[in-house]
Amino acid sequence: MHTIQFWVPINKVDGEKRLVYGYASTPALDLQGERVSLEAIKRALPDYMQWRNIREMHQMSAVGVTESADVDKKGLYVVGRIVDDEAWNKVKEGVYKGFSI
């Protein structure tokens, strides 16, 4: 049996600093039947961290920046700072519930 995952839940929010914490990617099977390996994530991470943009719902506009990102045995764990007021309100109100790469 394969685990299918569409997104990974936000597991912590720091309202004062406007930070969100959680796994942005794991090796779980996605909707397209694809899997991103931990090795692929590790290889791509240095390039991603040059820009560190957090995008809203896969759109071109950035709403925040990744403060830190680490790959562990479960996946890619990120801390992101949301600077866009509308996106932050969606986080606070529970509209945005997780991460998706």
WOPEHU-V442617 format. One record per pair of residues at least 24 apart in sequence whose C-alpha atoms are under 10 Angstrom apart, sorted by the first residue. I is the first residue (numbers start at 0). GAP is how many residues later the second one is. If there is no record, write none. Layout:
BEGIN
i->(I I)
gap->(GAP GAP)
END
This chain:
BEGIN
i->(1 1 1 1 2 2 2 2 2 3 3 3 3 3 3 3 3 4 4 4 4 4 4 5 5 5 5 5 5 5 6 6 6 6 6 6 7 7 7 7 7 8 8 8 8 8 9 9 9 9 9 9 9 9 10 10 11 12 12 12 12 12 13 13 14 14 14 16 16 16 17 17 17 17 17 17 17 17 17 17 18 18 18 18 18 18 18 18 18 18 18 18 19 19 19 19 19 19 19 19 19 19 19 20 20 20 20 20 20 20 20 20 20 20 21 21 21 21 21 21 21 21 21 22 22 22 22 22 22 22 22 22 22 22 22 22 23 23 23 23 23 23 23 23 23 23 23 24 24 24 24 24 24 24 24 24 25 25 25 25 25 25 25 25 25 26 26 26 26 27 27 29 35 35 36 37 37 37 37 37 37 38 38 40 40 40 40 41 41 41 41 41 44 44 44 44 51 52 52 52 53 53 53 53 53 53 54 54 54 54 55 55 55 55 55 55 56 56 56 56 56 57 57 61 62 62 63)
gap->(26 27 28 31 24 25 26 27 30 24 25 26 27 28 29 30 31 24 25 26 28 30 95 24 25 26 92 93 94 95 24 90 91 92 93 94 89 90 91 92 93 87 88 89 90 91 68 69 81 84 86 87 88 89 86 87 67 66 67 68 78 79 67 78 73 76 77 64 65 66 46 62 63 64 65 66 67 70 73 74 45 46 47 48 59 60 61 62 63 64 69 72 46 47 58 59 60 61 62 68 71 78 79 45 46 47 48 56 57 58 59 60 77 78 47 53 54 55 56 57 58 76 77 46 47 48 49 51 52 53 54 55 56 75 76 77 45 47 51 52 53 54 55 74 75 76 77 46 49 50 51 52 53 74 75 76 45 46 47 48 49 50 51 74 75 46 47 48 49 46 47 70 39 65 38 33 34 35 36 37 38 32 36 29 30 34 35 28 29 30 33 34 24 25 26 31 28 27 28 29 26 27 28 29 45 47 27 32 45 46 26 28 31 40 43 44 30 39 42 43 44 42 43 25 24 25 24)
END
